[in-house]
Amino acid sequence: MLHLKEYVSHVKPGVALDVGTRFGEFAFTLKEAMPEGSRVIGIDCDAETVRQAGEKAAGSGVEFQVGDGAHLDFPDGSVELAAISNTLHHIEDYDAVLDEMMRVLRPGGTLLVNEMFSDHQNEAQENHFAQHTLEARLDRISGGFQRPTWKKAEILQILERLDLKEVQILELPEEEAMDRKLAEKTARLTAAVEKKAAGHPDFDALMAEAREIQRRVEKTGIQRCTQLVYIGRK
Ligand SMILES: C[S@@+](CC[C@H](N)C(=O)[O-])C[C@H]1O[C@@H](n2cnc3c(N)ncnc32)[C@H](O)[C@@H]1O
């Protein structure tokens, strides 16, 4: 979990949204960072994910709702903080989602984008980048949508047009617990190729890539790429 309280100390009690929340991974970070009296709401377009998130997070104080980031069911200017974490690259029209997050923010409200980036990483992080790139490819082959990890400058270019004020650009490492989860995923990488790319013309090449990543991770380990945290006010 990232610890963000010091970077959002200007935020007032109010509604905080986590768009593309999955199981609330980042919503819990927001819960910790938001002032007393706030509502933290995780939003995901996948109803089954939201159901499971609600079950897992019972009693945590985070609410979960089904919703599309491009059509948020909140009035203009009604939200204090709108966040999106490691989700922007999963969305084809990310500009539409960012515009919608800006619409629901109050003037002076805070937009927060948390997204891992691929450049200037150490060897163990390069292994995460390779693994994530293969996973993104497998997602596309099996009918999903996911871009490979962006470079830092590419993320900044996407966000520049929003013209936010008091922008803070942070580079934060994730906690080690995230690396252990990644190592478990590495072990399942060839099974993922079998499941998602069976019969695909590139199957053999994808399998070879998965084995090569597993070999590299055995040698140098795997560590999550550094997170770019972009915070600015509307
Ligand atoms: C990689 S996961 C999110 C990870 C999580 N936020 C974190 O920081 O670890 C991406 C999530 O975005 C959701 N998603 C994709 N497009 C969406 C959209 N347009 N609106 C809402 N959720 C969306 C997916 O269902 C998925 O659960």
The ligand as a Gaussian input file, in Angstrom:
#p B3LYP/6-31G(d) Opt

LIG

0 1
 C       -5.769000      -3.517000     -12.995000
 S       -7.343000      -3.443000     -12.311000
 C       -7.295000      -2.208000     -11.066000
 C       -6.261000      -2.255000     -10.073000
 C       -6.475000      -1.466000      -8.809000
 N       -7.132000      -0.188000      -9.016000
 C       -5.105000      -1.272000      -8.186000
 O       -4.679000      -0.131000      -8.015000
 O       -4.464000      -2.298000      -7.889000
 C       -8.316000      -2.580000     -13.514000
 C       -9.797000      -2.563000     -13.173000
 O      -10.422000      -1.551000     -13.957000
 C      -11.726000      -1.972000     -14.267000
 N      -12.177000      -1.150000     -15.401000
 C      -11.749000      -1.194000     -16.697000
 N      -12.384000      -0.262000     -17.426000
 C      -13.222000       0.408000     -16.581000
 C      -14.148000       1.478000     -16.743000
 N      -14.324000       2.081000     -17.941000
 N      -14.828000       1.913000     -15.674000
 C      -14.682000       1.320000     -14.468000
 N      -13.819000       0.287000     -14.245000
 C      -13.092000      -0.154000     -15.293000
 C      -11.581000      -3.459000     -14.527000
 O      -12.807000      -4.150000     -14.371000
 C      -10.533000      -3.856000     -13.470000
 O      -11.147000      -4.337000     -12.294000

